[in-house]
């Protein structure tokens, strides 16, 4: 499961930044793909969510350790779960129920 989670975290972040750097009309498919991934992840189990959170943390650590880390990628990886799932997450940490 780690390999799939790692790939998904990287792919979503890459497509998000790739589309932001180009004209929107050229990457309409990227936006659709991100929407589809987000919709599918809404059905993720807590175990799958934990795997994604761990993958996001690994990606952030790898990006920080890179010879020339990209600040925008570090920032996105550090808050990947919160950006993807919103409520119930602070960065890549699950909030206790009721917070």
Residue pairs with C-beta under 8 A, 6 or more apart in sequence:
1 48
1 51
2 51
2 54
2 55
4 51
5 48
5 51
5 52
5 54
5 55
6 55
6 58
6 59
8 37
8 52
8 55
9 52
9 55
9 56
9 59
9 77
9 80
10 59
11 37
12 34
12 37
12 80
12 84
13 59
13 73
13 76
13 77
13 80
15 30
15 33
15 34
16 34
16 76
17 72
17 73
17 76
18 27
18 30
19 27
19 30
19 31
19 34
24 31
38 84
41 52
41 84
41 85
44 52
49 81
49 85
49 94
50 94
52 80
52 81
52 84
53 80
53 81
53 89
53 92
53 93
53 94
56 77
56 78
56 80
56 81
56 92
57 77
57 92
59 73
59 77
59 80
60 74
60 77
60 78
60 80
60 92
63 69
63 70
63 73
63 74
63 77
64 74
76 83
78 91
78 92
79 91
79 92
80 92
81 89
81 91
81 92
81 93
81 94
82 89
82 90
82 91
82 92
88 94
88 95
89 95
